[in-house]
Amino acid sequence: MRPAFHFGRQCLRQKPLKLFNPLARRERVFSFAVRLRKPFWPPPKPSRGQTVVWSLLSPAAFVAISEEDTEDGKTPEEHMLEVSRAEIAKEVPDEIHGLKRTWRRLCVLVDAVVIEPLATAFRFLHLVVIFVPVIVTMPVIWIGGKCKDRDNERSGTLWWYSFLVHSMERAGPAFIKLGQWAASRSDIFPQEMCNTMSSLHSNAPAHSLRYTKQTIMKAFDGRPFEDIFDEFQEKPLGVGAIAQVYKAKLKPHLTASGDSDLDTGKPNMRQRVRKNVDVLVKSTPQRKTSPYVAIKVLHPKVERLVRRDLRIMGFFAAILNAIPTIEWLSLPDEVAQFGEMMRLQLDLRIESANLTMFRKKFKDRTTAWFPFPYSENTTRQVLIEEFASGIPLAAFLEDGGGVFQKEIADEGLDAFLHMLLIDNFVHADLHPGNIMVRFYKPEQISLPMGRHKQSDSTAHSIDVTEEVLQQLRPHRHQPEAWKAQLEEIDKEGYRPQLIFIDTGLVTALNATNRKNFLDLFKAIAEFDGYRAGRLMVERCRQPEAVIDQEIFALKMQHLVLGVKSRTFALGNIKIGDVLNEVLSMVRAHHVRMEGDFVNVVISILLLEGIGRHLDPNLDLFKSALPILRQLGAQGGGKTLIKSAREGDFSMLRIWVGLEGRRFLQASAEQVDACVKYDQLSPNI
């Protein structure tokens, strides 16, 4: 036991990783202190010149932080995380004096020096029992025949991957999240290992209903539970690694009316005209906030458990990094990045702020939408948001999209390209389970005349979403009946809309990564694959660790030239296949890309795969053309003119090229139609 205790102390002393400072970042929750019932103490006083008021750290304050224009090169997520950690970093509040202050200081010291090392040591022993069999059975990966349909991996390797996944499920929330994160890093791990890791799911038991009710009542300022909800489903909708989700119906006086978080006052004539034009040229959904809400509640003490696991991961990452053959993986950096991702999900106010940011950016778009967050009642441990009534996109992938399949694919791709190219604020967990499809009746033209002015309020509009979904649900797993019902819904005038949920993780490229992304984009736009390969090597994390830099650049040139030879058949090129080949080369040549950059690539892979499943003729380049037009129109086209004057014609070149390709394709289609229907020389 003594060596384990010293190991726990050693984990706490891991300074090179800078993951945690045990005294400066100590939660004030002690099992032996009866008086310390509050999970978090009052926040610290603001430092001089600080723009954010620490005592008002509501989701609205996090939104203000994310919108703040700083020049430190950090992303909005990094700023929000810094503030979140600083809020709980204070040891003892300044308001406490005398013996009580001394007692609190003693509690913090005992917790840091005795309790945490002991708890970390016991946790280490638990993980040893789980993972030693995984290490012992590792030689199995060289046994068995190769499976051609499984990336040429041996049968023993595939068994070992499954055994590893099962062990990680037993190890708890941090390791489940680690496996899910590893599944997205095909630039580091073998593709088949990533595929196996993607099946990881939590077997965590649900925490007690009593704890849930107490946490929710605190979020509503101590209001009795019966005065908050008309209905509350006591069985969780889902139990995840770090939280569980419930469905409930709020009391009418607590329900939000319309998009109250986006109200900008009474619309003027210009806004009314634009709205009517939008209704004429495209279907615009009527937005009405549902009284039903989804409530996400963090598991008790999950933050402490995750913190201990991260310390243990950091300790072993530092040891493994000393091995010459795997130093290119830069494991301490990866653990630090994974730790940042975990801590973002342990403060639900950040997810609420992300929802608000997405809603602001998409308020004038019709392609997709995000649930309404109840920011006033959202805390670090509780997130309350509008319940997204809809059918998971996975159902449409399984049973088919019918008459709506092209529309759903185009809307999803358009929403993603807006996030990536216009907003630089990308949903980082876009899988079919986090995308819901609802149906709506398009808005009508608003023509206020004289005294009988039409109200803009959505209070009296009818929410038909659930009514339509009830027509579809009985036909699940019956593709023909499902598609027939979709045709009936289409005839009734309903249109589909995508709802994105679970916005806890967002990718925003910082100034350096965005510059690297745009430089790489320009090199590929000019079909200069060799330069693109050199850029990837020069700007990766460890250029000196790259194997055969020249060969990597030549492979990129060969890949890009293959795309160039099919310029007018780009719609037939599967971008996913191209990016998978790039990731395979990156892995083989040890090119360590930034995590945010890889997240963007993985998101493109996922979205294009989903889109092509619904619509095999999906053309990513054609979908990108309106976005490029919007980029060119921003600032009256000054951005493109400025870059052209500086000698950079890459953006202009790809825009003109795509416009020309579309014009030629349209011309060819029109001529073909004229010949087909005998319109060039009709018989009279």
C-alpha positions in Angstrom: 0.0 0.0 0.0 2.9 2.3 0.7 4.2 2.3 -2.9 0.7 3.0 -4.1 0.5 6.0 -1.7 3.8 7.3 -3.0 2.6 6.8 -6.6 -0.5 9.0 -5.8 1.8 11.7 -4.4 3.9 11.5 -7.5 0.9 11.9 -9.8 0.0 15.1 -7.9 3.6 16.4 -8.5 3.5 16.1 -12.3 4.5 19.6 -13.1 5.7 19.2 -16.7 2.2 18.4 -17.9 0.7 21.4 -16.1 -2.6 19.5 -15.9 -3.6 20.4 -12.4 -2.2 22.3 -9.4 -3.6 20.3 -6.3 -3.7 23.3 -4.0 -4.8 26.0 -6.5 -7.5 23.9 -8.1 -9.1 22.1 -5.3 -12.8 21.6 -5.2 -14.3 22.3 -1.8 -16.1 19.1 -1.3 -15.0 17.0 1.7 -16.6 13.9 3.0 -15.5 14.5 6.5 -16.5 18.1 6.8 -20.2 18.3 7.7 -20.5 22.1 7.3 -19.1 22.2 3.7 -22.3 21.4 1.9 -22.0 23.8 -1.1 -20.3 22.1 -4.1 -18.5 25.4 -5.1 -17.5 28.4 -3.1 -18.0 32.0 -4.0 -15.9 33.1 -7.0 -12.8 35.2 -6.6 -12.8 39.0 -7.0 -12.0 40.3 -10.5 -8.5 41.4 -11.3 -7.8 44.9 -12.3 -8.8 45.7 -15.9 -10.8 42.5 -16.3 -13.8 42.9 -18.4 -15.9 40.0 -17.1 -17.5 40.2 -13.7 -16.7 36.9 -11.9 -19.7 37.0 -9.6 -22.0 36.9 -12.7 -20.7 33.7 -14.3 -24.0 32.7 -15.9 -24.2 31.2 -19.4 -24.7 34.8 -20.6 -21.4 35.7 -19.2 -19.8 32.8 -21.0 -21.4 34.0 -24.3 -19.9 37.5 -23.7 -16.5 35.9 -23.1 -16.7 33.8 -26.3 -17.7 36.9 -28.3 -14.9 39.1 -26.8 -12.3 40.0 -29.5 -8.9 39.2 -28.1 -5.5 39.0 -29.7 -4.0 36.3 -27.6 -4.5 33.6 -30.3 -6.9 31.5 -28.2 -10.2 30.1 -29.2 -13.6 31.0 -27.5 -13.6 27.5 -25.9 -10.2 28.1 -24.4 -11.3 31.4 -22.9 -14.4 29.9 -21.4 -12.5 27.0 -19.9 -10.0 29.4 -18.3 -12.7 31.4 -16.6 -14.5 28.2 -15.6 -11.4 26.8 -13.9 -10.5 30.1 -12.3 -13.9 30.3 -10.7 -13.2 27.2 -8.5 -9.5 27.8 -8.1 -9.7 30.0 -5.0 -8.7 28.1 -1.8 -10.7 30.0 0.8 -13.1 32.9 0.2 -12.0 36.3 1.4 -15.3 36.7 3.3 -14.3 34.1 5.8 -12.2 35.2 8.8 -10.9 34.0 12.1 -11.0 30.4 13.3 -13.4 29.4 10.5 -10.8 30.6 7.9 -8.1 28.6 9.6 -10.3 25.5 9.7 -11.0 25.8 6.0 -7.3 26.2 5.2 -6.6 23.1 7.2 -9.3 21.2 5.3 -7.8 22.2 2.0 -4.3 21.2 3.1 -5.4 17.8 4.4 -7.4 17.1 1.3 -4.4 18.0 -1.0 -1.7 16.2 1.0 -3.5 13.1 2.4 -7.0 12.4 0.9 -6.2 13.0 -2.8 -3.0 11.0 -2.8 -4.7 8.1 -1.1 -7.7 8.3 -3.4 -5.5 8.5 -6.5 -3.5 5.5 -5.2 -6.6 3.3 -4.7 -7.8 4.4 -8.2 -4.4 3.4 -9.6 -4.7 -0.1 -8.1 -8.2 -0.4 -9.5 -7.0 0.5 -13.0 -4.0 -2.0 -12.6 -6.5 -4.8 -12.1 -8.4 -3.8 -15.2 -5.6 -3.1 -17.6 -2.8 -5.6 -16.7 -4.7 -8.4 -18.6 -4.9 -6.1 -21.6 -1.1 -5.6 -21.5 -0.4 -9.3 -20.9 -2.6 -10.3 -23.9 -1.0 -7.8 -26.3 1.1 -10.5 -28.2 -2.2 -11.9 -29.5 -2.1 -9.1 -32.1 0.5 -11.1 -34.1 -1.7 -14.3 -34.2 -4.3 -15.3 -36.8 -4.9 -14.7 -40.5 -5.4 -11.3 -42.1 -9.0 -10.1 -42.7 -9.1 -8.3 -46.1 -12.5 -6.7 -45.3 -11.1 -5.3 -42.0 -8.2 -3.2 -43.2 -6.0 -6.3 -43.5 -5.8 -6.6 -39.7 -5.1 -10.0 -38.1 -8.0 -11.8 -36.3 -5.9 -11.7 -33.1 -5.6 -7.9 -33.4 -9.3 -7.5 -33.9 -10.0 -9.6 -30.8 -7.5 -7.5 -28.8 -9.2 -4.3 -29.9 -12.5 -5.6 -28.6 -10.9 -6.7 -25.3 -9.4 -3.2 -25.0 -12.8 -1.5 -25.6 -14.5 -3.8 -23.0 -11.8 -2.9 -20.4 -12.2 0.8 -21.1 -15.9 0.5 -20.5 -15.2 -1.0 -17.1 -12.6 1.7 -16.2 -15.1 4.5 -15.9 -16.1 7.8 -17.5 -12.6 9.3 -18.3 -11.5 6.1 -20.1 -14.8 5.8 -22.0 -14.4 9.4 -23.2 -10.7 8.6 -24.0 -11.8 5.8 -26.2 -14.4 7.9 -28.0 -11.8 10.6 -28.5 -9.3 8.1 -29.8 -11.9 6.9 -32.3 -11.7 10.3 -34.0 -7.9 10.3 -34.2 -7.3 8.2 -37.3 -4.2 10.3 -37.9 -2.6 8.5 -34.9 -4.3 5.1 -34.5 -5.0 2.4 -37.1 -8.4 2.8 -38.9 -9.8 -0.5 -37.6 -8.9 0.4 -34.0 -10.8 3.7 -34.5 -13.8 1.8 -35.9 -13.8 -0.5 -32.8 -13.4 2.4 -30.4 -16.4 4.2 -31.9 -18.6 1.4 -30.5 -17.7 2.4 -26.9 -20.7 3.1 -24.8 -21.2 3.8 -21.1 -22.4 1.1 -18.7 -22.4 3.6 -15.8 -25.3 3.2 -13.3 -27.8 6.0 -13.0 -27.4 8.2 -10.0 -30.3 8.6 -7.6 -33.4 10.5 -8.3 -33.1 12.3 -5.0 -29.7 13.8 -6.0 -31.3 14.9 -9.4 -34.1 16.7 -7.7 -31.9 18.4 -5.2 -29.6 19.6 -8.0 -32.5 20.9 -10.1 -34.1 22.7 -7.2 -30.8 24.5 -6.5 -30.8 25.6 -10.2 -34.3 27.1 -9.7 -33.2 29.1 -6.5 -34.7 26.5 -4.1 -38.1 26.5 -5.6 -40.1 23.3 -4.6 -39.8 20.6 -7.3 -43.6 20.4 -7.7 -43.7 24.1 -8.6 -41.2 23.7 -11.5 -42.7 20.8 -13.6 -46.1 19.7 -14.8 -44.6 16.4 -15.8 -41.3 14.7 -15.0 -40.2 11.4 -16.4 -38.3 9.8 -13.5 -36.6 7.2 -15.7 -33.6 8.9 -17.5 -33.7 9.0 -21.3 -30.0 8.1 -21.3 -27.2 7.6 -18.8 -23.8 8.7 -20.1 -20.3 8.6 -18.8 -20.5 11.9 -17.0 -24.2 12.8 -16.9 -27.7 11.6 -17.4 -30.6 13.2 -19.2 -34.3 13.5 -18.3 -37.4 14.7 -20.1 -39.9 17.0 -18.3 -42.6 19.6 -19.0 -42.2 23.0 -17.4 -44.9 25.0 -15.7 -46.5 27.4 -18.2 -45.1 30.5 -16.4 -41.6 29.1 -16.7 -41.8 28.2 -20.4 -40.0 30.5 -22.8 -42.2 32.1 -25.5 -40.7 32.0 -29.0 -37.0 32.8 -29.5 -36.8 35.2 -26.6 -33.0 34.9 -26.6 -32.8 36.3 -30.1 -35.4 39.1 -29.9 -34.0 42.3 -31.3 -37.1 44.5 -30.9 -39.8 45.3 -33.4 -38.7 44.5 -37.0 -38.5 47.5 -39.3 -39.8 47.7 -42.9 -36.5 46.4 -44.4 -36.5 43.4 -42.1 -40.2 42.6 -42.9 -39.5 42.8 -46.7 -36.5 40.6 -46.4 -38.5 38.0 -44.3 -41.2 37.9 -46.9 -38.7 37.5 -49.7 -37.2 34.6 -47.8 -40.6 33.0 -47.4 -41.2 33.3 -51.2 -37.9 31.9 -52.4 -37.5 29.2 -49.7 -39.5 27.4 -47.1 -39.0 29.1 -43.7 -40.0 27.2 -40.5 -42.3 28.6 -37.9 -40.4 28.6 -34.7 -42.2 27.8 -31.5 -40.5 26.8 -28.3 -41.8 23.6 -26.8 -42.8 23.4 -23.1 -40.9 20.1 -22.9 -37.3 20.3 -21.8 -34.3 18.0 -21.7 -32.4 18.2 -18.4 -28.8 17.1 -18.2 -27.4 16.5 -14.7 -23.8 15.7 -14.0 -23.1 12.6 -11.9 -22.1 13.3 -8.3 -18.3 13.6 -7.7 -17.6 12.9 -11.4 -15.2 15.8 -11.6 -13.0 14.4 -8.9 -12.9 11.0 -10.5 -12.0 12.4 -13.9 -9.3 14.6 -12.3 -7.6 11.6 -10.7 -7.8 9.6 -13.9 -6.2 12.4 -15.8 -3.4 12.6 -13.3 -2.7 8.9 -13.8 -2.9 9.2 -17.6 -0.5 12.1 -17.5 2.0 10.2 -15.3 2.2 7.3 -17.7 2.2 9.5 -20.8 5.3 11.2 -19.4 7.0 7.7 -18.9 5.9 6.4 -22.4 7.1 9.5 -24.1 10.7 8.6 -23.1 10.5 5.6 -25.4 12.2 6.7 -28.7 9.9 4.7 -31.1 6.7 6.4 -29.9 7.9 9.9 -29.0 6.5 11.3 -32.2 3.0 10.7 -30.7 3.7 13.4 -28.1 1.5 11.6 -25.6 1.8 14.3 -22.8 0.4 16.9 -25.3 -2.4 14.5 -26.3 -3.3 13.8 -22.7 -3.4 17.6 -22.0 -5.6 18.1 -25.0 -7.9 15.3 -23.9 -8.0 16.8 -20.4 -9.1 20.1 -21.8 -11.9 18.4 -23.8 -13.1 16.6 -20.6 -13.1 19.7 -18.5 -15.2 21.5 -21.1 -17.9 18.9 -20.6 -17.8 19.2 -16.9 -19.2 22.7 -16.9 -22.6 22.6 -18.5 -22.8 26.4 -18.7 -20.3 26.2 -21.5 -22.7 23.9 -23.5 -25.5 26.4 -22.8 -23.3 29.2 -24.1 -22.5 27.2 -27.2 -26.2 26.7 -27.9 -26.8 30.4 -27.6 -23.8 31.2 -30.0 -25.1 28.7 -32.6 -28.6 30.1 -32.4 -27.3 33.6 -33.0 -25.3 32.5 -36.0 -28.2 30.5 -37.5 -31.1 32.9 -36.7 -31.3 34.1 -40.3 -30.7 30.7 -41.9 -33.3 28.0 -42.5 -31.0 25.0 -43.0 -30.7 23.9 -39.3 -31.7 24.9 -35.8 -30.6 24.4 -32.2 -32.7 24.0 -29.0 -33.5 26.9 -26.8 -31.3 27.0 -23.7 -32.8 28.1 -20.4 -29.7 30.0 -19.4 -31.1 31.5 -16.2 -31.6 28.1 -14.7 -28.4 26.5 -16.1 -25.5 25.9 -13.6 -22.2 24.1 -13.6 -24.0 20.8 -12.8 -27.4 21.2 -14.6 -28.3 22.1 -18.2 -31.9 22.8 -19.1 -32.7 23.2 -22.8 -35.7 22.8 -25.1 -36.5 19.2 -25.8 -35.7 18.5 -29.5 -38.7 16.7 -30.8 -37.7 14.8 -33.8 -36.5 11.5 -35.2 -32.8 10.7 -35.1 -31.1 11.0 -38.5 -30.0 7.4 -38.0 -33.6 6.3 -38.7 -33.4 8.0 -42.2 -30.0 6.4 -42.9 -31.5 3.0 -42.0 -35.0 3.2 -43.6 -34.2 5.8 -46.3 -35.1 9.5 -46.8 -37.7 8.9 -49.5 -38.7 12.2 -51.2 -36.8 14.2 -48.6 -33.4 12.5 -48.9 -31.8 15.1 -51.1 -33.2 18.0 -49.1 -32.0 16.5 -45.8 -28.5 15.9 -47.3 -28.2 19.4 -48.8 -29.4 21.1 -45.6 -26.9 19.2 -43.4 -24.0 19.9 -45.7 -24.9 23.6 -46.1 -25.2 24.0 -42.3 -21.7 22.4 -41.8 -20.1 24.5 -44.5 -21.5 27.7 -42.9 -20.0 26.6 -39.5 -16.6 25.8 -41.1 -16.1 28.6 -43.7 -18.3 31.5 -42.4 -18.5 31.1 -38.6 -15.3 29.2 -37.7 -17.5 27.6 -35.0 -18.0 23.9 -35.8 -20.1 21.4 -33.8 -17.4 18.8 -33.0 -19.6 15.8 -32.3 -21.7 15.5 -35.5 -22.8 11.9 -35.6 -26.3 10.7 -36.7 -27.4 10.4 -33.0 -26.8 14.1 -32.5 -28.8 15.2 -35.5 -32.6 15.2 -35.3 -35.1 15.6 -38.1 -38.4 17.4 -37.5 -41.1 18.6 -39.8 -42.8 22.0 -40.0 -45.3 24.0 -41.9 -43.6 26.9 -43.8 -44.3 30.4 -42.6 -46.9 32.6 -44.5 -46.2 36.0 -46.0 -46.8 38.8 -43.5 -48.7 41.7 -45.0 -49.7 44.1 -42.3 -52.4 46.4 -43.7 -54.0 49.3 -41.9 -55.4 48.6 -38.4 -55.4 44.8 -38.9 -51.7 44.2 -38.5 -50.5 40.6 -38.4 -48.7 39.7 -35.2 -45.2 38.4 -35.4 -45.6 36.4 -32.2 -45.3 32.7 -32.3 -47.5 32.3 -29.2 -50.6 31.3 -31.3 -48.8 29.2 -33.9 -49.5 25.5 -33.9 -46.6 23.1 -33.1 -47.3 20.2 -35.5 -44.0 18.4 -35.0 -45.3 15.7 -32.6 -48.3 15.1 -34.8 -46.2 14.4 -37.8 -43.8 12.2 -35.8 -46.6 10.0 -34.6 -47.5 9.3 -38.2 -43.9 8.1 -38.9 -42.9 6.2 -35.8 -45.2 3.1 -36.4 -43.4 2.5 -39.7 -39.8 2.3 -38.3 -37.8 -0.7 -39.7 -40.4 -1.0 -42.6 -38.6 0.9 -45.4 -41.4 0.7 -48.0 -44.2 1.9 -45.6 -41.8 4.5 -44.2 -41.1 6.0 -47.6 -44.8 5.9 -48.5 -45.7 7.8 -45.3 -42.9 10.4 -46.1 -44.6 11.0 -49.5 -47.9 11.6 -47.7 -46.2 14.1 -45.4 -44.7 15.8 -48.4 -48.1 16.1 -50.1 -49.5 17.8 -46.9 -46.9 20.5 -47.3 -44.5 19.7 -44.5 -40.8 20.3 -44.9 -37.9 18.7 -43.0 -35.5 20.6 -40.7 -32.4 19.4 -38.9 -32.0 20.0 -35.2 -28.4 19.7 -33.8 -28.1 18.7 -30.1 -25.3 18.0 -27.7 -23.1 21.1 -28.3 -20.7 20.5 -25.4 -17.8 20.2 -27.8 -17.1 22.9 -30.4 -14.1 23.3 -32.7 -12.9 26.8 -33.5 -9.5 27.2 -35.2 -7.3 29.7 -33.5 -5.4 32.3 -35.5 -2.4 30.1 -36.2 -4.5 27.0 -37.1 -6.9 29.0 -39.3 -3.9 30.5 -41.2 -2.4 27.0 -41.7 -5.9 25.7 -42.8 -6.3 28.6 -45.3 -2.7 28.2 -46.6 -3.3 24.5 -47.1 -6.6 25.2 -48.8 -5.0 27.7 -51.2 -2.2 25.2 -52.1 -4.8 22.6 -52.9 -7.0 25.1 -54.8 -4.0 25.8 -57.0 -3.5 22.0 -57.4 0.0 22.3 -55.9 0.0 19.0 -54.0 3.8 19.1 -53.4 3.5 22.5 -51.7 0.5 21.3 -49.6 2.6 18.3 -48.4 5.6 20.6 -47.5 3.2 22.9 -45.6 1.8 20.0 -43.6 5.3 18.8 -42.7 6.7 22.3 -41.8 3.7 23.3 -39.7 3.0 20.1 -37.9 3.8 19.7 -34.2 7.1 17.8 -34.6 8.6 18.4 -38.1 11.9 16.7 -37.1 10.0 13.4 -36.3 8.5 13.1 -39.8 9.7 10.1 -41.8 10.7 10.7 -45.4 9.4 14.2 -45.8 10.1 14.4 -49.5 8.2 11.1 -50.2 5.2 12.4 -48.2 5.1 15.6 -50.3 5.4 13.6 -53.5 2.5 11.4 -52.4 0.4 14.5 -51.8 1.2 15.8 -55.2 0.1 12.5 -56.8 -3.1 12.5 -54.8 -3.9 16.2 -55.8 -3.1 15.5 -59.5 -5.5 12.6 -59.4 -8.2 15.1 -58.3 -7.2 17.7 -60.9 -7.6 15.2 -63.7 -11.3 14.9 -62.8 -12.0 18.6 -62.4 -15.4 18.5 -64.2 -16.4 15.3 -62.5 -15.8 16.5 -58.9 -19.3 15.4 -57.9 -18.2 11.8 -58.5 -15.1 12.2 -56.2 -15.7 11.0 -52.7 -14.0 13.6 -50.5 -14.1 11.1 -47.7 -11.9 8.6 -49.6 -9.4 11.4 -50.4 -9.2 12.6 -46.8 -9.0 9.0 -45.5 -6.0 8.5 -47.8 -4.4 11.7 -46.5 -4.9 10.6 -42.9 -3.4 7.2 -43.8 -0.3 9.0 -45.2 -0.1 11.3 -42.1 -0.1 8.2 -39.8 2.5 6.3 -41.9 4.9 9.3 -42.1 4.4 10.4 -38.4 3.1 13.9 -39.4 1.6 15.2 -36.1 -1.3 17.4 -37.0 -3.1 19.8 -34.5 -6.1 18.2 -32.8 -8.5 20.9 -33.9 -7.4 20.5 -37.5 -8.0 16.8 -37.4 -11.4 17.4 -35.8 -12.4 19.5 -38.9 -11.2 16.7 -41.2 -13.2 14.1 -39.3 -16.3 16.2 -39.3 -16.0 16.5 -43.1 -15.6 12.7 -43.3 -18.7 12.2 -41.2 -20.9 14.7 -43.0 -20.0 13.6 -46.5 -20.5 10.0 -45.5 -24.0 10.8 -44.1 -24.8 13.0 -47.1 -23.8 10.4 -49.7 -25.8 7.7 -47.9 -28.9 9.8 -48.3 -28.0 11.2 -51.7 -25.4 9.2 -53.7 -25.1 12.2 -56.2 -24.1 14.6 -53.4 -21.5 17.2 -54.8 -19.6 18.8 -51.9 -18.0 21.4 -54.3 -21.4 22.4 -55.7 -22.7 22.9 -52.1 -19.6 25.0 -51.3 -20.3 27.4 -54.1 -23.0 29.5 -52.4 -20.7 29.7 -49.3 -17.8 31.0 -51.5 -20.2 33.6 -53.0 -21.1 34.7 -49.5 -17.4 34.9 -48.5 -16.8 37.0 -51.6 -19.7 39.3 -50.9 -18.6 40.0 -47.3 -17.4 43.6 -47.1 -18.5 44.3 -50.6 -15.9 41.8 -52.0 -13.0 43.8 -50.4 -11.5 40.6 -49.0 -11.0 39.0 -52.4 -9.9 42.3 -54.0 -7.3 42.8 -51.2 -5.9 39.3 -51.6 -5.7 39.7 -55.4 -3.8 43.0 -55.1 -1.4 41.2 -52.8 -0.8 38.6 -55.5 -3.0 35.8 -53.9 -5.5 34.7 -56.6 -6.1 31.2 -55.1 -9.5 32.0 -53.5 -10.6 33.9 -56.6 -9.4 31.1 -58.9 -11.3 28.4 -57.1 -14.5 30.5 -57.0 -14.3 31.3 -60.8 -13.4 27.7 -61.5 -16.5 26.3 -59.7 -18.7 29.0 -61.3 -17.4 27.9 -64.7 -17.8 24.2 -64.0 -21.4 24.9 -62.9 -22.2 27.0 -66.0 -20.8 24.3 -68.3 -22.6 21.5 -66.5 -25.8 23.5 -66.6 -25.3 24.2 -70.3 -24.7 20.6 -71.1 -27.8 19.5 -69.1 -29.9 22.0 -71.0 -28.7 20.9 -74.4 -29.2 17.3 -73.4 -32.8 18.1 -72.3 -33.5 19.9 -75.6 -32.3 17.0 -77.7 -34.1 14.5 -75.5 -37.5 16.3 -75.8 -36.9 17.3 -79.5 -37.0 21.0 -78.7 -34.1 22.1 -81.0 -36.1 21.3 -84.1 -39.6 20.4 -83.0 -41.9 18.6 -85.5 -44.8 20.9 -86.5 
